Amino acid sequence: MKLFRLLIQLLLLCVLASCSHTKGVVTGSRDGCYPLPGAKVISPYKNNRGSHRHTGVDLKTKANDPIYAVGDGVVTMSKNYSGYGKCIIIKHANGTETLYAHNSKNYVKEGEKVKSGQKIALTGRTGRATTEHLHFEVRKNGKPVNPMPLLEKLSKKTRIK
């Protein structure tokens, strides 16, 4: 019986070590964290929007839901930015950048180092947004790329308690 309890405790520790939610941090795996757990895509990548193509995806939940960094990196921008409203850009070690826009509140500042799963903002309706959501982009060499492969990978690895 003691061995069984010990195995259960060990298993529980492994689960908690791979994904926990404490003090605004969600830890998925070493590969990253989903930016808005429980959200669904309401506008896909490259969806035509009148005179321009959509350069990211829109993830819908309710107002003021926490937004998490998808990976470790350095905040290169945290401010109001044109039609994006309150916006954060994080540069990751591999040179990829992630952008989080229309936030109601940004918790991080330019130059700050962030960890995967760290709460960086709250969803909002700033800039040219018509409803509360997260506009999420992935950029390589400054050019937007389809974020769906990353989001699909992260959605399988991130769990929220």
Contacts in CASP RR format, 6 or more apart in sequence:
PFRMAT RR
TARGET T0000
AUTHOR 0000-0000-0000
METHOD contacts of the structure
MODEL  1
MKLFRLLIQLLLLCVLASCSHTKGVVTGSRDGCYPLPGAKVISPYKNNRG
SHRHTGVDLKTKANDPIYAVGDGVVTMSKNYSGYGKCIIIKHANGTETLY
AHNSKNYVKEGEKVKSGQKIALTGRTGRATTEHLHFEVRKNGKPVNPMPL
LEKLSKKTRIK
17 27 0 8 1.000
18 27 0 8 1.000
18 28 0 8 1.000
18 29 0 8 1.000
19 26 0 8 1.000
19 27 0 8 1.000
19 28 0 8 1.000
19 29 0 8 1.000
19 158 0 8 1.000
19 159 0 8 1.000
19 160 0 8 1.000
19 161 0 8 1.000
20 26 0 8 1.000
20 27 0 8 1.000
20 161 0 8 1.000
21 160 0 8 1.000
21 161 0 8 1.000
24 66 0 8 1.000
24 117 0 8 1.000
24 118 0 8 1.000
24 119 0 8 1.000
25 115 0 8 1.000
25 117 0 8 1.000
25 118 0 8 1.000
25 119 0 8 1.000
26 33 0 8 1.000
26 34 0 8 1.000
26 37 0 8 1.000
26 68 0 8 1.000
26 117 0 8 1.000
26 119 0 8 1.000
26 158 0 8 1.000
26 160 0 8 1.000
27 33 0 8 1.000
27 116 0 8 1.000
27 117 0 8 1.000
28 116 0 8 1.000
28 117 0 8 1.000
28 157 0 8 1.000
28 158 0 8 1.000
28 159 0 8 1.000
29 157 0 8 1.000
29 158 0 8 1.000
30 116 0 8 1.000
31 153 0 8 1.000
31 154 0 8 1.000
31 157 0 8 1.000
32 70 0 8 1.000
32 71 0 8 1.000
32 116 0 8 1.000
32 117 0 8 1.000
32 154 0 8 1.000
32 157 0 8 1.000
32 158 0 8 1.000
33 68 0 8 1.000
33 69 0 8 1.000
33 70 0 8 1.000
33 71 0 8 1.000
33 116 0 8 1.000
33 117 0 8 1.000
33 154 0 8 1.000
33 157 0 8 1.000
33 158 0 8 1.000
34 68 0 8 1.000
34 70 0 8 1.000
34 151 0 8 1.000
34 154 0 8 1.000
34 155 0 8 1.000
34 157 0 8 1.000
34 158 0 8 1.000
35 59 0 8 1.000
35 67 0 8 1.000
35 68 0 8 1.000
35 69 0 8 1.000
35 70 0 8 1.000
35 98 0 8 1.000
35 100 0 8 1.000
35 134 0 8 1.000
35 136 0 8 1.000
35 151 0 8 1.000
35 154 0 8 1.000
36 59 0 8 1.000
36 61 0 8 1.000
36 65 0 8 1.000
36 66 0 8 1.000
36 67 0 8 1.000
36 68 0 8 1.000
36 123 0 8 1.000
36 134 0 8 1.000
36 136 0 8 1.000
37 68 0 8 1.000
37 158 0 8 1.000
37 160 0 8 1.000
38 61 0 8 1.000
38 160 0 8 1.000
39 59 0 8 1.000
39 60 0 8 1.000
39 61 0 8 1.000
39 65 0 8 1.000
39 133 0 8 1.000
39 134 0 8 1.000
40 59 0 8 1.000
40 60 0 8 1.000
41 57 0 8 1.000
41 58 0 8 1.000
41 59 0 8 1.000
41 60 0 8 1.000
41 148 0 8 1.000
41 151 0 8 1.000
42 58 0 8 1.000
42 59 0 8 1.000
42 60 0 8 1.000
42 133 0 8 1.000
43 54 0 8 1.000
43 57 0 8 1.000
43 58 0 8 1.000
44 54 0 8 1.000
44 57 0 8 1.000
44 148 0 8 1.000
45 54 0 8 1.000
45 55 0 8 1.000
45 56 0 8 1.000
45 57 0 8 1.000
45 144 0 8 1.000
45 146 0 8 1.000
45 147 0 8 1.000
45 148 0 8 1.000
46 53 0 8 1.000
46 54 0 8 1.000
46 55 0 8 1.000
46 56 0 8 1.000
46 146 0 8 1.000
47 53 0 8 1.000
47 54 0 8 1.000
48 54 0 8 1.000
55 137 0 8 1.000
55 144 0 8 1.000
56 135 0 8 1.000
56 136 0 8 1.000
56 137 0 8 1.000
56 138 0 8 1.000
56 144 0 8 1.000
56 146 0 8 1.000
56 147 0 8 1.000
57 135 0 8 1.000
57 136 0 8 1.000
57 137 0 8 1.000
57 147 0 8 1.000
57 148 0 8 1.000
57 151 0 8 1.000
58 133 0 8 1.000
58 134 0 8 1.000
58 135 0 8 1.000
58 136 0 8 1.000
59 133 0 8 1.000
59 134 0 8 1.000
59 136 0 8 1.000
60 131 0 8 1.000
60 132 0 8 1.000
60 133 0 8 1.000
61 123 0 8 1.000
61 132 0 8 1.000
61 133 0 8 1.000
61 134 0 8 1.000
62 123 0 8 1.000
62 132 0 8 1.000
63 104 0 8 1.000
63 122 0 8 1.000
63 123 0 8 1.000
63 124 0 8 1.000
63 125 0 8 1.000
63 132 0 8 1.000
64 104 0 8 1.000
64 105 0 8 1.000
64 122 0 8 1.000
64 123 0 8 1.000
64 124 0 8 1.000
64 132 0 8 1.000
65 122 0 8 1.000
65 123 0 8 1.000
66 119 0 8 1.000
66 121 0 8 1.000
66 122 0 8 1.000
66 123 0 8 1.000
67 100 0 8 1.000
67 103 0 8 1.000
67 119 0 8 1.000
67 120 0 8 1.000
67 121 0 8 1.000
67 122 0 8 1.000
67 123 0 8 1.000
67 134 0 8 1.000
68 117 0 8 1.000
68 118 0 8 1.000
68 119 0 8 1.000
68 120 0 8 1.000
69 90 0 8 1.000
69 98 0 8 1.000
69 114 0 8 1.000
69 115 0 8 1.000
69 116 0 8 1.000
69 117 0 8 1.000
69 118 0 8 1.000
69 120 0 8 1.000
70 90 0 8 1.000
70 98 0 8 1.000
70 116 0 8 1.000
70 117 0 8 1.000
70 150 0 8 1.000
70 154 0 8 1.000
71 90 0 8 1.000
71 92 0 8 1.000
71 98 0 8 1.000
71 114 0 8 1.000
71 115 0 8 1.000
71 116 0 8 1.000
71 117 0 8 1.000
72 92 0 8 1.000
72 93 0 8 1.000
72 113 0 8 1.000
72 114 0 8 1.000
72 115 0 8 1.000
72 116 0 8 1.000
73 90 0 8 1.000
73 91 0 8 1.000
73 92 0 8 1.000
73 93 0 8 1.000
73 113 0 8 1.000
73 114 0 8 1.000
73 115 0 8 1.000
74 90 0 8 1.000
74 91 0 8 1.000
74 111 0 8 1.000
74 112 0 8 1.000
74 113 0 8 1.000
74 114 0 8 1.000
75 88 0 8 1.000
75 89 0 8 1.000
75 90 0 8 1.000
75 108 0 8 1.000
75 109 0 8 1.000
75 110 0 8 1.000
75 111 0 8 1.000
75 112 0 8 1.000
75 113 0 8 1.000
75 114 0 8 1.000
75 120 0 8 1.000
76 89 0 8 1.000
76 90 0 8 1.000
76 91 0 8 1.000
76 97 0 8 1.000
76 110 0 8 1.000
76 111 0 8 1.000
77 87 0 8 1.000
77 88 0 8 1.000
77 89 0 8 1.000
77 110 0 8 1.000
78 87 0 8 1.000
78 88 0 8 1.000
78 89 0 8 1.000
78 106 0 8 1.000
78 108 0 8 1.000
78 109 0 8 1.000
78 110 0 8 1.000
78 112 0 8 1.000
79 86 0 8 1.000
79 87 0 8 1.000
79 106 0 8 1.000
79 110 0 8 1.000
80 86 0 8 1.000
80 87 0 8 1.000
80 126 0 8 1.000
80 127 0 8 1.000
81 87 0 8 1.000
81 101 0 8 1.000
82 127 0 8 1.000
83 101 0 8 1.000
83 127 0 8 1.000
83 128 0 8 1.000
84 99 0 8 1.000
84 101 0 8 1.000
84 102 0 8 1.000
84 126 0 8 1.000
84 127 0 8 1.000
84 128 0 8 1.000
84 135 0 8 1.000
85 101 0 8 1.000
85 102 0 8 1.000
85 103 0 8 1.000
85 126 0 8 1.000
85 127 0 8 1.000
85 128 0 8 1.000
85 129 0 8 1.000
86 101 0 8 1.000
86 102 0 8 1.000
86 103 0 8 1.000
86 104 0 8 1.000
86 105 0 8 1.000
86 106 0 8 1.000
86 121 0 8 1.000
86 124 0 8 1.000
86 126 0 8 1.000
86 127 0 8 1.000
87 99 0 8 1.000
87 100 0 8 1.000
87 101 0 8 1.000
87 102 0 8 1.000
87 103 0 8 1.000
87 106 0 8 1.000
88 99 0 8 1.000
88 100 0 8 1.000
88 101 0 8 1.000
88 103 0 8 1.000
88 106 0 8 1.000
88 108 0 8 1.000
88 120 0 8 1.000
88 121 0 8 1.000
89 97 0 8 1.000
89 98 0 8 1.000
89 99 0 8 1.000
89 100 0 8 1.000
90 97 0 8 1.000
90 98 0 8 1.000
90 100 0 8 1.000
90 114 0 8 1.000
90 120 0 8 1.000
91 97 0 8 1.000
92 98 0 8 1.000
95 140 0 8 1.000
96 138 0 8 1.000
96 139 0 8 1.000
96 140 0 8 1.000
97 138 0 8 1.000
97 139 0 8 1.000
97 140 0 8 1.000
97 142 0 8 1.000
98 136 0 8 1.000
98 137 0 8 1.000
98 138 0 8 1.000
98 139 0 8 1.000
99 135 0 8 1.000
99 136 0 8 1.000
99 137 0 8 1.000
99 138 0 8 1.000
99 139 0 8 1.000
100 120 0 8 1.000
100 121 0 8 1.000
100 134 0 8 1.000
100 135 0 8 1.000
100 136 0 8 1.000
101 127 0 8 1.000
101 134 0 8 1.000
101 135 0 8 1.000
101 136 0 8 1.000
101 137 0 8 1.000
102 123 0 8 1.000
102 124 0 8 1.000
102 125 0 8 1.000
102 126 0 8 1.000
102 127 0 8 1.000
102 129 0 8 1.000
102 132 0 8 1.000
102 133 0 8 1.000
102 134 0 8 1.000
102 135 0 8 1.000
103 121 0 8 1.000
103 122 0 8 1.000
103 123 0 8 1.000
103 124 0 8 1.000
103 126 0 8 1.000
103 134 0 8 1.000
104 121 0 8 1.000
104 122 0 8 1.000
104 123 0 8 1.000
104 124 0 8 1.000
104 125 0 8 1.000
104 126 0 8 1.000
104 132 0 8 1.000
105 121 0 8 1.000
105 122 0 8 1.000
106 120 0 8 1.000
106 121 0 8 1.000
107 119 0 8 1.000
107 120 0 8 1.000
107 121 0 8 1.000
107 122 0 8 1.000
108 114 0 8 1.000
108 118 0 8 1.000
108 120 0 8 1.000
108 121 0 8 1.000
114 120 0 8 1.000
123 132 0 8 1.000
123 133 0 8 1.000
123 134 0 8 1.000
124 132 0 8 1.000
124 133 0 8 1.000
124 134 0 8 1.000
125 131 0 8 1.000
125 132 0 8 1.000
125 133 0 8 1.000
129 135 0 8 1.000
136 147 0 8 1.000
136 151 0 8 1.000
137 144 0 8 1.000
137 147 0 8 1.000
138 144 0 8 1.000
138 145 0 8 1.000
138 146 0 8 1.000
138 147 0 8 1.000
138 150 0 8 1.000
139 145 0 8 1.000
END
